[in-house]
């Protein structure tokens, strides 16, 4: 499996764009315009956890190390001067100590000099912030074998307590526990792990905002964590409105933040004092436009350099003059439909009456496995891949995508079978659901026509089974979509997960663990199931260094997910990029996709 991954990456990831300028004159050669859809959730590198926000973070902030261009198996130094290895002595103590010497010639956008103290502060700030549904679980795991600040508090204080309720003394005690994992020694920052954790370097590499380094002095000036051990309660788990870095940025990256009009555009300017050579492009503008016809027209006129194109619209631009289209790129990604086992019904119009009375659904609607299986047998997976994706992808077989450990091309999947769907719906809620019917609103994020098509397709087939079954389909803005997920007001909605790092752990944790980014917001019924059946397997697999032993466990997790109908694992698409043929320097990175790294680009 590992050999297969390397072969795929070698063949596809090093695709680069040479200078192929078409007949049309290059427009605005010093400005790069990307046109996307949806919204940006946050500009805080430790708060954001979506691809739109991550693209901005990736160009403004920097991490200690980075992947080699287009190769997610090779690391290069970035803000650190060396990549830790066993051979150079920077990984030691049985792979539990990692040392990073820090560059001394780097300045932030405001002119402050980068120091090891900034690095330590950045990771501690992330650990303390640890907002609900955020990315910080990824660093808690290798550093503490825990999933959150709450877990640390429970261990240190030997009781469960909300971090916002910590006393000054308790806060200092918790801080001391956190700080012992991150040490400054001269010009180096050293991380201490309790046990080997194979994906650690991948987690903190460029492309994952979790490892982005902020300016300690500037961040404190914005009103963020003051760096004191006693103040955890004041700064943990903020809302977006409470977060001082929600709309402010100051990194070391090749571009500096200028302006953000949420839902419309964000503007970046070249960092002239960048520690490497300044970027070729002086200004970057990312526009958020949901309407496909507008994006298409901007591409056609040359007003946009790169444009987001849904699969079903690819045929409209394949022969467009002056446009370069690359398809079939390997995508470590899983598109899924999440079912919330315990929907918060209060103030939630998507459950309608909130009861099993034919006019709505109760909170525990999807806790019934027959409801879940009824829905899963009501999706036309083959038509979705062939028609909506135009054949550019395959049906998912569980939370783990190809070619990661645990993926098995022969593992079972659900298929469209309305007879089986009817059988399960008749058994749900001891027959009461079939007799009374239901009404529910399912969700997609506005502008994503692939997810809208999935929702419409599910509605079509479910409503054919019983005239008393009624499904409404509703699109909402991306930021609101995430807010509903975190508030557990999600009913059933389509979403996806792209790799933070190329390891199955990065897919099973968010999708199926009891505390995952998605699994952790599916209610208490799912949490209880996952704690008993899935969490122990996840913990065992990540503690092993033998790939064969890990793969066996991940295959078991795939099977459990199938048998218990935990979610729709709808599709693993291939990736594509659509750009003007005057764009130079583009290369494919499956971790960064669909975002761009503008430093490498020129026109």
PELIN-V338677 format. One record per residue. PHI is phi in whole degrees, -180 to 180 (NA if undefined). PSI is psi in degrees with one decimal (NA if undefined). Layout:
PHI | PSI
PHI | PSI
This chain:
NA | -42.8
-64 | -40.3
-63 | -39.4
-63 | -41.2
-61 | -45.1
-65 | -40.5
-62 | -46.3
-61 | -45.6
-65 | -40.0
-63 | -41.2
-70 | -41.7
-105 | -34.2
-75 | -20.8
-94 | 20.6
-66 | 123.9
-126 | 159.3
-101 | 121.9
-88 | 175.4
-78 | 108.9
-130 | 70.4
-78 | 125.3
-79 | -168.4
-69 | -29.3
-76 | 139.0
-65 | 140.4
-64 | 125.0
-87 | 138.6
45 | 65.8
-61 | -21.2
-94 | -2.5
-123 | 133.5
-110 | 126.1
-115 | 119.6
-108 | 135.9
-116 | 117.1
-118 | -168.5
-136 | 167.8
88 | -150.7
-139 | 161.8
-93 | 133.9
-85 | -39.6
-166 | 153.1
-103 | 4.7
-84 | 118.7
-62 | -26.2
-96 | -7.0
-100 | -43.3
-63 | 150.7
-158 | 49.5
-147 | 158.2
-68 | -34.8
-65 | -45.2
-69 | -38.8
-61 | -34.5
-61 | -41.6
-66 | -46.9
-56 | -42.6
-65 | -24.0
-99 | -17.5
-103 | -38.2
-106 | 166.1
-137 | 157.5
-110 | 175.8
-68 | -38.5
-134 | 169.9
-144 | 164.8
-79 | 148.7
-62 | 155.0
-56 | 112.6
72 | 11.5
-130 | 104.8
-87 | 15.7
-110 | -4.7
-126 | 132.1
-105 | 150.1
-129 | 153.0
-68 | 151.5
-134 | -95.9
-76 | -18.1
-89 | 151.0
-86 | -15.4
-142 | 150.6
-89 | 123.9
-61 | 134.1
-141 | 164.9
-66 | -37.6
-65 | -39.0
-90 | 4.2
80 | 2.1
-86 | -11.0
-113 | 125.1
-152 | -174.3
56 | 51.9
58 | 45.5
64 | 30.0
-115 | -4.9
-122 | 126.5
-124 | 122.9
-112 | 133.4
-123 | 105.8
-69 | 133.4
-99 | 138.2
-61 | 147.4
-113 | 12.1
-121 | 27.6
-114 | 135.9
-123 | 147.3
-75 | 170.1
-63 | -25.0
-88 | 1.6
99 | -11.6
-67 | 145.0
-85 | 138.6
-69 | 134.4
-133 | 163.1
-57 | -30.2
-63 | -35.0
-63 | -39.3
-66 | -49.2
-61 | -45.5
-59 | -41.5
-60 | -46.3
-71 | -39.4
-66 | -38.6
-60 | -44.4
-61 | -45.5
-62 | -37.6
-77 | -39.7
-64 | -56.7
34 | 61.7
-73 | 155.3
-57 | 131.3
75 | 12.0
-92 | -174.5
-90 | -1.7
-71 | -16.9
-55 | -30.4
-66 | -28.4
-95 | -25.2
-63 | -37.1
-61 | -57.8
-68 | -32.7
-82 | -29.0
-137 | -2.5
56 | 35.0
-128 | 170.5
-109 | -9.7
-167 | 170.2
-63 | -35.5
-59 | -39.2
-65 | -39.1
-64 | -44.8
-59 | -43.4
-62 | -38.6
-73 | -44.1
-70 | -45.1
-92 | -9.9
59 | 35.0
-161 | 155.1
-82 | 130.1
-153 | 137.3
-65 | 133.1
-59 | -29.0
-72 | -12.2
-104 | 7.3
-65 | 139.1
-77 | 170.4
-59 | -42.6
-68 | -42.8
-65 | -39.9
-60 | -44.9
-63 | -36.8
-68 | -43.0
-66 | -42.1
-60 | -41.8
-60 | -36.3
-67 | -42.5
-67 | -44.2
-66 | -26.9
-65 | -16.9
-83 | -14.5
-131 | 117.4
-123 | 143.1
-104 | 128.9
-133 | 101.5
64 | -121.5
-100 | 17.1
-114 | 151.6
-113 | 130.5
-119 | 130.6
-105 | 135.0
-113 | 118.2
-102 | 145.4
-73 | -23.7
-156 | 162.8
-57 | 143.0
-139 | 95.9
-50 | -40.2
-88 | 14.6
-56 | -48.4
-64 | -37.6
-62 | -36.9
-66 | -39.4
-96 | 4.8
-76 | 160.2
-53 | 140.3
110 | -20.3
-115 | 108.2
-59 | -20.1
-55 | -34.1
-95 | 10.3
-70 | 143.2
-101 | 125.6
-105 | 162.8
-84 | 113.0
-58 | -50.6
-60 | -48.3
-65 | -42.0
-62 | -42.1
-64 | -39.5
-62 | -28.2
-76 | -8.8
101 | 13.9
-87 | -175.1
-45 | 130.7
-84 | 3.3
81 | 4.2
-93 | 141.1
-62 | -26.7
-87 | 0.4
-114 | 20.4
-55 | -44.4
-59 | -29.3
-76 | -23.6
-121 | -1.9
-82 | 149.5
46 | 57.6
-77 | 156.6
-78 | 169.2
-59 | -38.3
-67 | -28.5
-86 | -13.8
-83 | 115.1
-62 | -24.7
-98 | 11.5
-56 | -42.0
-127 | 22.5
-131 | 143.7
-142 | 144.8
-157 | 93.7
-114 | -166.0
-111 | 1.8
-72 | 177.7
-69 | -15.4
-129 | 145.1
-113 | 148.9
-72 | 135.8
-116 | -54.2
-157 | 145.3
-136 | 117.0
-109 | 100.0
-59 | 133.3
86 | -7.0
-122 | -63.7
-164 | 162.7
-133 | 142.4
-122 | 134.0
-126 | 143.6
-115 | 152.2
-61 | 137.9
-85 | 105.1
-71 | -24.6
-101 | 28.6
-62 | 143.7
-70 | -21.7
-97 | -171.1
-63 | 137.4
-58 | 153.2
-62 | 155.1
-72 | -40.3
-85 | 129.8
-79 | -37.5
-135 | 139.8
-121 | 131.3
-124 | 122.6
-110 | 116.0
-102 | 140.4
-108 | 106.4
-131 | 113.4
-74 | -32.3
-74 | 118.4
-63 | -40.2
-61 | -34.0
-71 | -43.4
-61 | -42.6
-62 | -44.6
-65 | -39.6
-64 | -39.6
-63 | -46.9
-62 | -40.1
-80 | -12.1
83 | 12.8
-78 | -14.5
-125 | 144.4
-95 | -37.3
-134 | 137.4
-133 | 138.6
-75 | 129.1
-130 | 121.9
-65 | 154.3
-54 | -42.1
-71 | -10.2
-104 | 0.4
-60 | -35.2
-64 | -22.4
-77 | -15.6
-123 | -2.3
-61 | -31.5
-113 | 20.7
-71 | 132.0
-63 | 131.7
79 | 12.3
-118 | 134.8
-103 | 129.0
-123 | 124.0
-120 | 125.2
-125 | 173.7
74 | 20.3
-77 | 138.3
-67 | 129.0
-122 | 114.2
-85 | 90.7
-161 | 146.5
-136 | 119.5
-90 | 129.6
-140 | 161.8
-113 | 118.6
-92 | 135.8
-115 | 121.7
-85 | 117.4
-72 | -25.7
-138 | 85.3
-74 | 132.1
-72 | 116.0
-92 | -25.2
-65 | 125.9
65 | 27.0
-120 | 101.1
-68 | -16.8
-74 | -13.8
-98 | -3.3
58 | -113.9
-69 | -22.2
76 | 14.4
-134 | 163.2
-89 | 73.3
-130 | 12.7
89 | -12.6
-116 | 10.0
-176 | -161.8
-137 | 148.2
-80 | 169.1
-56 | -40.7
-93 | 25.0
-52 | -50.2
-88 | 3.2
-73 | -20.1
-81 | 117.2
-63 | -27.7
-72 | -31.5
-64 | -46.7
-62 | -45.5
-68 | -33.8
-59 | -43.8
-68 | -41.9
-64 | -34.6
-80 | -0.8
-103 | 10.5
-106 | 132.5
-90 | 84.4
-63 | -41.7
-63 | -45.5
-66 | -36.1
-61 | -48.2
-67 | -44.1
-75 | -39.4
-97 | -49.8
-73 | -44.7
-89 | -2.8
57 | 35.6
79 | 0.5
-90 | 67.5
160 | -170.2
-151 | 159.5
-67 | 139.0
-71 | 153.2
-118 | 19.2
141 | -172.9
-67 | -22.2
-95 | 122.7
-87 | 162.9
-69 | 138.9
-111 | 31.3
-74 | 159.6
-52 | 133.1
102 | -20.8
-74 | 133.4
-134 | 116.9
-66 | -12.1
-104 | 3.5
-70 | 153.5
-71 | 153.8
-138 | 163.6
-83 | 157.0
-141 | 164.3
-66 | 117.2
-152 | 93.3
-70 | -24.1
-67 | -45.5
-67 | -37.3
-60 | -45.9
-62 | -41.3
-58 | -45.1
-72 | -39.9
-62 | -35.1
-68 | -28.1
-85 | -18.4
-65 | 139.3
50 | 40.8
54 | 37.6
89 | -11.3
-68 | -34.5
-63 | -44.1
-64 | -37.6
-73 | -41.9
-93 | -30.2
82 | -172.2
-160 | 163.6
-135 | 132.7
-146 | 150.3
-109 | 124.7
-107 | 159.6
-122 | 154.6
-146 | 160.4
-87 | 130.5
-53 | 136.9
95 | -17.1
-95 | 93.1
-72 | -22.2
-65 | -46.3
-70 | -34.9
-62 | -41.1
-63 | -38.8
-63 | -44.8
-64 | -43.3
-64 | -39.2
-65 | -42.9
-64 | -43.6
-57 | -46.5
-59 | -48.2
-77 | -38.7
-64 | -42.6
-69 | -19.3
-73 | -23.5
-75 | -39.1
-151 | 126.6
-64 | -14.4
-89 | -1.7
-94 | 121.9
-129 | 124.9
-122 | 129.1
-104 | 144.5
-114 | 127.6
-134 | 131.5
-100 | 135.2
-133 | 160.8
-62 | 151.0
-57 | -45.4
-62 | -40.0
-68 | -33.7
-59 | -48.3
-66 | -38.1
-62 | -40.5
-66 | -37.5
-61 | -49.2
-66 | -34.6
-79 | -1.2
61 | 30.7
-99 | 2.8
-63 | 135.9
-97 | -83.3
-133 | 129.4
-152 | 158.1
-101 | 135.5
-152 | -176.9
-152 | 167.3
-136 | 122.1
-103 | 154.5
-65 | 127.2
-77 | -33.8
-156 | 155.4
-84 | 73.8
-151 | 140.3
-60 | -24.1
-56 | -33.6
-74 | -8.1
-109 | -39.8
-71 | -34.3
-64 | -55.2
-64 | -38.0
-81 | -45.4
-124 | -4.3
-77 | 160.7
-70 | -18.7
-117 | 13.9
-69 | 166.5
-58 | -35.5
-104 | -50.3
-60 | -30.4
-74 | -6.7
-121 | 26.8
-106 | 13.1
96 | 169.3
-68 | -33.2
-64 | -42.5
-68 | -41.1
-59 | -43.0
-64 | -41.8
-62 | -47.2
-67 | -38.9
-61 | -34.9
-84 | -34.3
-114 | -24.0
-120 | -44.5
-54 | -44.3
-62 | -34.5
-69 | -40.6
-61 | -44.5
-65 | -38.5
-67 | -43.4
-64 | -40.4
-75 | -16.9
-85 | -8.4
-96 | 148.9
-108 | -8.8
-83 | 113.6
-59 | -36.9
-67 | -41.0
-66 | -40.1
-64 | -43.3
-62 | -39.6
-60 | -41.4
-69 | -42.1
-66 | -33.3
-66 | -35.4
-65 | -39.3
-64 | -41.7
-58 | -43.7
-67 | -41.9
-61 | -41.3
-63 | -41.0
-66 | -50.1
-64 | -31.1
-100 | 5.6
49 | 50.1
-65 | -37.2
-159 | 171.6
-80 | 120.9
-104 | 87.5
-79 | -49.6
-160 | 148.5
-116 | 105.0
-84 | 161.7
-84 | 163.8
-103 | 159.8
-145 | 160.3
-135 | 141.2
-126 | 121.5
-148 | 162.3
-68 | 147.0
-76 | 2.0
-88 | -4.1
-73 | 130.7
-118 | 151.9
86 | 5.1
-74 | 141.0
-144 | 158.0
-93 | 132.7
-132 | 110.4
-68 | -18.8
-78 | -42.3
-77 | -29.7
-52 | 134.5
-93 | 11.5
-78 | 163.7
-113 | 149.7
-106 | 100.7
-71 | -19.1
-60 | -33.0
-83 | -8.5
-98 | 154.1
-152 | 170.7
-133 | NA
